[in-house]
Amino acid sequence: MRNLLDRFRGAGGTSGSSGAGTFRADFTASLVVFLVAVPLCVGVAVASGVPAELGLITGIVGGLITGFLPGSSLQVSGPAAGLTVLVYEAVEQYGVAALGVLVLISGLLQLAMGALGLGRWFRAISVAVVQGMLAGIGLVLIAGQLYALADAKAPSSGLDKIFSIPGLIGDVAGSSDALKAVAVGAGTIVVLVLWPRFRQGAKVLPAPLAAVALATAATAIFDLPIARVEVKGLLDAIQPPGGSEFQALAEVGVIGTVLAFTLIASAESLFSAAAVDRLHDGPRTDYNKELMAQGAGNAVCGVLGALPMTAVIVRSAANVQAGAKTKASRVLHGVWLLVFAVLFPSALGVIPVATLAGVLVHSGWKLIPTKDLVPLWKAHRGEAIILIVTAGAIVVTNMFEGVIIGLLMAVAKTAWETSHVHVEVTGREDDAGAGTGEKPLHVRVRGNATFLRLPKLLDELEGLPREREVELDLTGLRHVDHACEMALATWTERHNAVVKRGAALEEGIPA
């Protein structure tokens, strides 16, 4: 045991702490993370349209596999609300059996990207795109879980979910059973919001577990006729992908879904790692190793037919705040999840679906950067627009297309801001008395000339005197693209040709 502790401590522990003291801190933190993880694992699975046990399997793999690997020492991995919408869409379109293939290939891609050293490049993704991605996920997640609050089936697309809400309200108002389910879900949200204010209680019992426990107890005491989580055995829930599922990879839509899984899971994990690094003073994250750790975990989840995993900031923050010192805390949290899933699976069957919907509505709301949007709009309006458009595109289209739209907007904005062009004209002091025979104007262009700035540049050139030839100097340009270079050369040639024809006509020489 001492050798194992030394390995954990050397891979990310706090120097100077005793082995026994470090293990006690990690042991306590692992229990806290386990209590936070149980309702989230189950809730994400139910919201994704798969058996609840698959969420626990992903949590177990996140602890025992990803938790043991190097990368980030204190962040915790498992099923995340950020992928719920995408997983639900994939399950609806391709079936639960195909989920394992999607997750497996995504994991292999993450392993390859980490091995190629691409992990650090995820830090170059615009923060506005990531925030917009999470906001879009949050909006679709909330819209979908409003139906689960009322024990109703949600429409498939994000827009349908939103536009059907008025009809849902009417159905709830006319059904006493639906009203009871909504009351349980709403009560869960209230507990989630208020529980952290009771600091003593929050130290003993995390808010998600307290909310689920209270709602489950109230449902049992009053014998409410609302839907409960459907439970199967842990082994029965495992569905390794077969040959027919791998054949689906030939479809274009499947490839897009795999890429979306890979991009979103990687970005969310590495941004979470950056956030967790700010919460503690221990070793910093190795982004490439962390990406490979996430890939290994997702590959195992794919083989087991479970949900995809990411690093989850809620569990990671709970781990740090509970005093974790090394990666032992997250490995132990996986052990506790395994013990719970094997010995007490029937405990899941008493949890109301509306309660888990309440947990996910609360999680979805936290994905929306409500506090950051107004300051961002005042300081960086372009970034705020990218955030809003990305979120809206995800709601209107789907996850993958929405993120691509956001990335393209971020690239276009950056290209626009960096393509500054200045035009300097010399030799025009005597424009008022200048004639066609005067010396040419010297026009020097400085900066970065790209097609984005070409209209502005041509407008400035068109404003030059039409009776003076132009000598165009491009040596001050740090960059000029082909389109801009050709357009400038063509304009100069035509302008000077017109000036020469005018001079020839004045001298009586046929043009």
Wavefront OBJ file of the C-alpha trace (Angstrom):
o trace
v 0.000 0.000 0.000
v 2.862 2.394 0.813
v 4.380 1.885 -2.636
v 0.991 2.566 -4.231
v 0.609 5.759 -2.211
v 4.083 6.861 -3.236
v 3.170 6.343 -6.899
v 0.034 8.452 -6.506
v 1.893 11.143 -4.617
v 4.718 11.273 -7.119
v 2.266 11.561 -10.001
v 0.469 14.573 -8.668
v 0.517 14.767 -4.915
v 1.410 17.614 -2.628
v 4.997 17.506 -1.564
v 5.772 17.470 2.104
v 2.596 15.702 3.222
v 2.780 12.400 5.028
v 1.553 9.248 3.306
v -1.099 8.525 5.947
v -2.339 12.132 6.001
v -2.508 12.270 2.223
v -4.429 9.008 2.038
v -6.942 10.189 4.676
v -7.549 13.377 2.696
v -7.963 11.449 -0.552
v -10.226 8.860 1.085
v -12.558 11.564 2.438
v -12.573 13.448 -0.859
v -13.379 10.254 -2.779
v -16.531 9.734 -0.715
v -17.665 13.314 -1.393
v -17.063 12.916 -5.133
v -18.879 9.572 -5.109
v -21.951 11.169 -3.515
v -21.908 13.944 -6.121
v -21.335 11.499 -8.993
v -24.169 9.021 -8.331
v -27.133 11.301 -9.158
v -25.258 12.931 -12.038
v -24.255 9.593 -13.616
v -27.807 8.302 -13.415
v -29.385 11.591 -14.480
v -27.196 12.008 -17.553
v -27.903 8.419 -18.618
v -31.668 8.790 -18.288
v -31.609 12.123 -20.139
v -29.507 10.521 -22.892
v -32.142 7.842 -23.478
v -30.020 4.891 -22.288
v -30.242 2.592 -19.226
v -29.212 4.274 -15.969
v -26.480 1.685 -15.403
v -24.572 2.886 -18.472
v -24.007 6.210 -16.752
v -22.581 4.411 -13.728
v -20.323 2.310 -15.972
v -18.882 5.465 -17.519
v -18.337 6.912 -14.051
v -16.579 3.718 -12.957
v -14.304 3.770 -16.015
v -13.638 7.467 -15.439
v -12.423 6.637 -11.948
v -10.588 3.345 -12.389
v -9.079 3.880 -15.867
v -8.841 7.601 -16.620
v -8.352 8.405 -12.948
v -5.258 6.221 -12.741
v -3.573 7.632 -15.864
v -1.322 10.725 -15.906
v -2.506 14.101 -17.138
v -4.442 16.162 -14.640
v -3.968 15.016 -11.059
v -7.240 16.152 -9.480
v -9.939 16.485 -12.113
v -12.594 13.763 -12.210
v -14.108 12.204 -15.344
v -17.473 10.659 -16.058
v -20.671 11.173 -18.085
v -21.334 14.877 -18.546
v -24.393 17.010 -19.183
v -22.473 18.679 -22.001
v -22.786 15.573 -24.197
v -26.348 14.644 -23.229
v -28.014 16.310 -26.200
v -25.596 14.816 -28.719
v -25.864 11.328 -27.216
v -29.656 11.501 -27.198
v -29.691 12.481 -30.880
v -27.254 9.675 -31.735
v -29.289 7.069 -29.834
v -32.488 8.264 -31.493
v -30.945 8.021 -34.954
v -28.662 4.986 -34.736
v -29.854 3.066 -31.650
v -28.240 2.248 -28.316
v -26.236 -0.604 -29.848
v -24.342 1.818 -32.123
v -23.345 4.056 -29.209
v -20.378 1.847 -28.334
v -18.856 2.221 -31.813
v -19.209 6.006 -31.738
v -17.578 6.283 -28.339
v -14.839 3.756 -29.171
v -13.758 5.568 -32.349
v -13.889 8.917 -30.530
v -11.623 7.500 -27.844
v -9.155 6.200 -30.417
v -9.108 9.612 -32.099
v -8.379 11.261 -28.749
v -5.530 8.824 -28.145
v -4.089 9.633 -31.569
v -4.407 13.396 -31.045
v -2.720 13.177 -27.677
v 0.117 11.051 -29.088
v 0.596 13.612 -31.886
v 0.823 16.433 -29.363
v -2.422 18.124 -30.387
v -3.749 18.482 -26.846
v -2.327 21.942 -26.307
v -3.997 23.204 -29.489
v -7.401 22.870 -27.864
v -6.395 25.848 -25.751
v -6.449 27.879 -28.979
v -10.202 27.348 -29.446
v -12.068 30.597 -28.922
v -13.493 30.821 -25.411
v -16.606 32.426 -26.909
v -17.182 29.309 -29.045
v -16.812 27.024 -26.022
v -19.126 29.181 -23.914
v -21.613 29.316 -26.792
v -21.380 25.541 -27.177
v -22.109 25.022 -23.487
v -24.899 27.610 -23.542
v -26.540 25.905 -26.527
v -26.247 22.546 -24.797
v -27.732 24.060 -21.659
v -30.708 25.531 -23.524
v -31.522 22.291 -25.347
v -30.961 20.293 -22.151
v -33.318 22.486 -20.154
v -35.953 22.404 -22.895
v -35.774 18.599 -23.061
v -35.818 18.054 -19.310
v -38.922 20.206 -18.871
v -40.800 17.305 -20.471
v -39.136 14.790 -18.153
v -40.238 16.951 -15.218
v -43.806 16.202 -16.257
v -43.180 12.519 -17.124
v -43.803 13.386 -20.787
v -41.857 12.410 -23.915
v -39.804 15.223 -25.412
v -39.771 16.014 -29.166
v -36.592 15.124 -31.003
v -35.244 18.466 -32.275
v -34.211 21.465 -30.208
v -36.669 23.824 -31.911
v -39.557 21.382 -31.488
v -38.753 21.112 -27.803
v -38.959 24.886 -27.414
v -42.030 25.450 -29.611
v -43.932 22.610 -27.927
v -43.537 24.034 -24.423
v -46.891 25.923 -24.513
v -48.637 22.640 -25.348
v -46.741 20.921 -22.525
v -47.943 23.564 -20.069
v -51.532 22.925 -21.137
v -51.122 19.166 -20.743
v -49.597 19.574 -17.275
v -52.367 21.913 -16.142
v -54.957 19.279 -17.063
v -53.283 16.318 -15.349
v -52.963 15.853 -11.592
v -50.252 13.192 -12.012
v -48.199 15.514 -14.212
v -48.593 18.323 -11.678
v -47.263 16.045 -8.939
v -44.250 15.104 -11.058
v -43.545 18.772 -11.788
v -43.829 19.578 -8.081
v -41.213 16.911 -7.276
v -38.869 18.181 -10.001
v -39.338 21.818 -9.013
v -38.711 20.927 -5.386
v -35.482 19.243 -6.435
v -34.327 22.437 -8.161
v -35.187 24.526 -5.099
v -33.104 22.243 -2.870
v -30.189 22.391 -5.325
v -30.266 26.197 -5.235
v -30.762 26.631 -1.478
v -28.758 23.710 -0.053
v -25.285 25.255 -0.573
v -26.353 28.205 1.595
v -26.541 25.844 4.581
v -22.800 25.444 4.836
v -22.798 22.858 7.601
v -25.250 20.640 5.748
v -23.412 21.112 2.455
v -20.185 19.907 4.069
v -21.868 16.692 5.199
v -24.028 15.994 2.134
v -23.517 17.397 -1.404
v -26.452 19.310 -2.869
v -27.268 16.843 -5.714
v -27.465 13.884 -3.341
v -29.465 15.869 -0.770
v -31.958 16.962 -3.430
v -32.378 13.443 -4.833
v -32.669 11.904 -1.367
v -35.324 14.383 -0.195
v -37.361 14.090 -3.392
v -37.160 10.296 -3.334
v -38.247 10.220 0.311
v -41.175 12.559 -0.352
v -42.282 10.450 -3.329
v -42.201 7.277 -1.221
v -43.923 8.799 1.832
v -46.791 10.263 -0.162
v -46.866 7.330 -2.605
v -46.892 9.665 -5.591
v -47.897 8.070 -8.941
v -44.897 9.305 -10.911
v -42.320 7.507 -13.065
v -39.239 5.936 -11.454
v -35.882 5.054 -12.955
v -35.942 1.695 -14.735
v -33.222 -0.621 -13.435
v -31.453 -3.579 -15.015
v -28.438 -5.464 -13.760
v -25.027 -3.914 -14.371
v -23.905 -6.792 -16.603
v -27.204 -6.801 -18.488
v -26.720 -3.125 -19.382
v -23.331 -3.716 -21.023
v -23.717 -3.939 -24.813
v -20.372 -4.350 -26.625
v -20.637 -3.260 -30.276
v -20.814 -5.937 -32.949
v -19.881 -6.146 -36.602
v -23.133 -4.632 -37.863
v -22.571 -1.521 -35.728
v -19.090 -1.022 -37.206
v -20.600 -1.104 -40.687
v -22.524 2.052 -39.819
v -19.234 3.976 -39.849
v -19.548 4.166 -43.627
v -22.416 6.653 -43.221
v -21.546 10.341 -43.444
v -23.822 11.206 -40.525
v -22.048 8.737 -38.251
v -18.670 10.253 -39.072
v -20.013 13.710 -38.220
v -21.314 12.416 -34.900
v -17.954 10.812 -34.078
v -16.145 14.066 -34.846
v -18.624 15.978 -32.697
v -18.088 13.548 -29.796
v -14.324 13.908 -30.152
v -14.255 17.685 -30.458
v -16.703 18.449 -27.680
v -15.409 15.842 -25.219
v -11.805 16.932 -25.776
v -12.505 20.642 -25.557
v -14.676 20.306 -22.452
v -12.104 18.082 -20.720
v -9.145 20.333 -21.434
v -10.997 23.522 -20.550
v -12.074 21.815 -17.345
v -8.427 20.941 -16.667
v -7.448 24.585 -17.048
v -10.197 25.583 -14.603
v -9.191 22.906 -12.073
v -5.546 24.007 -12.263
v -6.663 27.410 -10.979
v -8.259 25.763 -7.932
v -5.143 24.125 -6.472
v -1.388 24.636 -6.113
v -0.305 21.148 -7.178
v 1.244 20.053 -10.481
v -0.217 21.573 -13.645
v -2.016 19.540 -16.289
v -0.102 17.921 -19.133
v -2.682 18.488 -21.869
v -1.439 15.814 -24.237
v -1.340 13.156 -21.515
v -4.760 14.222 -20.274
v -6.176 13.939 -23.794
v -4.741 10.421 -24.041
v -6.191 9.531 -20.628
v -9.619 10.704 -21.797
v -9.169 8.735 -25.017
v -8.270 5.563 -23.132
v -11.337 5.962 -20.939
v -13.636 6.561 -23.902
v -12.174 3.584 -25.757
v -13.000 1.340 -22.794
v -16.472 2.892 -22.498
v -16.990 2.201 -26.199
v -16.034 -1.463 -25.798
v -18.580 -1.707 -22.955
v -21.265 0.137 -24.921
v -21.444 2.890 -22.298
v -21.798 6.675 -22.463
v -18.910 8.900 -23.573
v -16.958 10.627 -20.821
v -15.414 14.003 -20.272
v -13.758 15.661 -17.331
v -16.579 17.166 -15.262
v -15.972 20.480 -13.507
v -18.695 19.862 -10.883
v -17.067 16.661 -9.620
v -13.555 18.031 -10.088
v -14.292 21.155 -8.039
v -15.899 19.001 -5.345
v -12.759 16.843 -5.315
v -10.445 19.826 -4.819
v -12.686 21.517 -2.267
v -12.933 18.275 -0.269
v -9.160 18.369 0.194
v -7.936 15.788 -2.335
v -4.151 15.644 -2.634
v -3.494 13.016 -5.317
v -5.214 11.023 -8.027
v -6.038 8.352 -5.418
v -9.265 10.243 -4.609
v -10.664 9.894 -8.107
v -9.620 6.241 -8.387
v -11.341 5.477 -5.076
v -14.479 7.293 -6.203
v -14.579 4.797 -9.113
v -14.267 1.946 -6.612
v -17.243 3.243 -4.608
v -19.313 3.582 -7.792
v -18.495 -0.022 -8.710
v -19.430 -1.289 -5.244
v -22.697 0.664 -5.331
v -23.632 -0.538 -8.824
v -22.919 -4.193 -7.961
v -24.368 -4.385 -4.436
v -27.195 -1.825 -4.472
v -28.607 -1.558 -8.014
v -32.178 -1.687 -6.740
v -31.592 1.618 -4.949
v -31.821 3.320 -8.341
v -35.319 2.027 -8.941
v -36.843 4.241 -6.221
v -35.526 7.506 -7.722
v -38.203 9.558 -9.544
v -37.372 10.529 -13.134
v -38.658 14.048 -12.395
v -36.003 14.391 -9.692
v -33.188 13.600 -12.091
v -34.766 16.000 -14.594
v -34.601 18.691 -11.924
v -30.904 17.955 -11.363
v -30.235 18.299 -15.093
v -32.307 21.477 -15.474
v -30.127 22.965 -12.744
v -26.988 21.664 -14.472
v -28.178 23.030 -17.821
v -28.759 26.468 -16.333
v -25.221 26.490 -14.938
v -23.893 25.834 -18.462
v -25.320 29.185 -19.621
v -22.884 32.051 -18.850
v -25.572 34.446 -17.633
v -23.170 36.459 -15.455
v -20.515 36.799 -18.152
v -22.682 37.799 -21.098
v -23.335 41.467 -20.246
v -19.689 42.281 -19.313
v -18.551 40.423 -22.445
v -20.956 42.458 -24.573
v -19.608 45.701 -23.155
v -15.929 44.768 -23.468
v -15.802 42.492 -26.531
v -19.000 42.736 -28.542
v -17.692 40.506 -31.331
v -16.975 37.682 -28.887
v -20.461 38.050 -27.385
v -22.009 37.785 -30.852
v -20.031 34.598 -31.545
v -21.271 33.152 -28.235
v -24.905 33.990 -28.964
v -24.794 32.775 -32.585
v -23.097 29.494 -31.597
v -25.709 28.815 -28.923
v -28.558 29.707 -31.274
v -27.138 27.576 -34.082
v -26.973 24.553 -31.785
v -30.613 25.035 -30.816
v -31.749 25.537 -34.422
v -29.606 22.856 -36.103
v -27.636 20.370 -34.020
v -24.517 20.173 -31.891
v -21.954 19.521 -34.609
v -23.210 22.099 -37.099
v -23.621 24.705 -34.379
v -20.025 24.300 -33.187
v -18.723 24.438 -36.770
v -20.652 27.676 -37.356
v -19.160 29.131 -34.176
v -15.619 28.128 -35.145
v -16.018 29.620 -38.627
v -17.289 32.873 -37.128
v -14.332 32.992 -34.729
v -11.868 32.443 -37.579
v -13.575 35.107 -39.726
v -13.538 37.590 -36.833
v -9.849 36.969 -36.193
v -9.023 37.323 -39.888
v -10.993 40.570 -40.061
v -9.310 42.046 -36.979
v -5.797 41.107 -38.057
v -6.134 42.317 -41.666
v -5.497 46.014 -40.967
v -4.411 47.978 -44.037
v -3.138 51.563 -44.220
v -2.645 53.511 -47.457
v 0.000 56.288 -47.549
v 0.031 58.667 -50.523
v 2.932 61.036 -51.275
v 3.315 63.582 -54.045
v -0.233 64.985 -53.976
v 0.550 68.386 -52.389
v -0.133 70.209 -55.640
v -3.328 68.301 -56.529
v -5.219 71.563 -57.121
v -3.034 72.566 -60.043
v -1.964 69.163 -61.160
v -2.411 68.053 -64.703
v -2.113 64.796 -66.513
v 1.553 65.325 -67.102
v 2.508 65.651 -63.433
v 4.764 63.180 -61.668
v 3.069 59.933 -60.540
v 1.618 59.591 -57.057
v 3.508 57.221 -54.808
v 1.053 54.916 -53.001
v 2.475 52.732 -50.226
v 0.283 50.050 -48.664
v 1.173 48.784 -45.163
v -0.250 46.063 -42.921
v -2.009 42.831 -43.886
v -3.890 42.880 -47.170
v -6.507 40.130 -47.377
v -9.687 39.742 -49.394
v -11.661 40.809 -46.308
v -10.194 44.321 -46.538
v -10.169 44.513 -50.337
v -13.386 46.599 -50.691
v -12.059 49.207 -48.235
v -8.666 49.268 -49.954
v -10.137 49.701 -53.436
v -12.426 52.476 -52.165
v -9.379 54.393 -50.941
v -7.588 53.904 -54.242
v -10.644 55.018 -56.205
v -10.529 58.280 -54.269
v -7.121 59.196 -55.735
v -6.938 61.855 -58.494
v -7.948 60.310 -61.798
v -5.511 62.445 -63.803
v -2.356 61.251 -61.987
v -0.520 58.008 -62.577
v 0.106 55.770 -59.565
v 3.221 53.968 -58.429
v 2.024 51.198 -56.129
v 4.460 50.096 -53.399
v 3.578 46.838 -51.604
v 6.876 46.421 -49.736
v 5.247 47.599 -46.501
v 2.836 44.672 -46.435
v 3.510 41.927 -43.909
v 1.059 39.689 -45.757
v -0.877 39.902 -48.993
v -3.111 37.128 -50.264
v -3.441 36.198 -53.930
v -6.876 37.766 -54.409
v -5.720 41.085 -53.001
v -2.457 41.114 -54.943
v -4.217 40.439 -58.251
v -6.905 43.053 -57.583
v -4.338 45.740 -56.716
v -2.210 44.976 -59.767
v -5.275 45.048 -62.051
v -6.532 48.343 -60.601
v -3.115 50.011 -60.967
v -2.741 48.851 -64.555
v -6.197 50.077 -65.555
v -5.854 53.382 -63.680
v -2.530 54.221 -65.301
v -3.817 53.191 -68.726
v -6.738 55.630 -68.382
v -4.370 58.419 -67.304
v -2.068 57.789 -70.295
v -5.006 57.827 -72.716
v -6.140 61.134 -71.251
v -2.649 62.612 -71.618
v -2.450 61.400 -75.195
v -5.791 62.996 -76.077
v -4.698 66.322 -74.627
v -1.579 66.269 -76.819
v -3.623 65.361 -79.893
v -2.147 61.907 -80.154
v -4.689 59.206 -81.053
v -5.279 56.867 -78.097
l 1 2 3 4 5 6 7 8 9 10 11 12 13 14 15 16 17 18 19 20 21 22 23 24 25 26 27 28 29 30 31 32 33 34 35 36 37 38 39 40 41 42 43 44 45 46 47 48 49 50 51 52 53 54 55 56 57 58 59 60 61 62 63 64 65 66 67 68 69 70 71 72 73 74 75 76 77 78 79 80 81 82 83 84 85 86 87 88 89 90 91 92 93 94 95 96 97 98 99 100 101 102 103 104 105 106 107 108 109 110 111 112 113 114 115 116 117 118 119 120 121 122 123 124 125 126 127 128 129 130 131 132 133 134 135 136 137 138 139 140 141 142 143 144 145 146 147 148 149 150 151 152 153 154 155 156 157 158 159 160 161 162 163 164 165 166 167 168 169 170 171 172 173 174 175 176 177 178 179 180 181 182 183 184 185 186 187 188 189 190 191 192 193 194 195 196 197 198 199 200 201 202 203 204 205 206 207 208 209 210 211 212 213 214 215 216 217 218 219 220 221 222 223 224 225 226 227 228 229 230 231 232 233 234 235 236 237 238 239 240 241 242 243 244 245 246 247 248 249 250 251 252 253 254 255 256 257 258 259 260 261 262 263 264 265 266 267 268 269 270 271 272 273 274 275 276 277 278 279 280 281 282 283 284 285 286 287 288 289 290 291 292 293 294 295 296 297 298 299 300 301 302 303 304 305 306 307 308 309 310 311 312 313 314 315 316 317 318 319 320 321 322 323 324 325 326 327 328 329 330 331 332 333 334 335 336 337 338 339 340 341 342 343 344 345 346 347 348 349 350 351 352 353 354 355 356 357 358 359 360 361 362 363 364 365 366 367 368 369 370 371 372 373 374 375 376 377 378 379 380 381 382 383 384 385 386 387 388 389 390 391 392 393 394 395 396 397 398 399 400 401 402 403 404 405 406 407 408 409 410 411 412 413 414 415 416 417 418 419 420 421 422 423 424 425 426 427 428 429 430 431 432 433 434 435 436 437 438 439 440 441 442 443 444 445 446 447 448 449 450 451 452 453 454 455 456 457 458 459 460 461 462 463 464 465 466 467 468 469 470 471 472 473 474 475 476 477 478 479 480 481 482 483 484 485 486 487 488 489 490 491 492 493 494 495 496 497 498 499 500 501 502 503 504 505 506 507 508 509 510 511
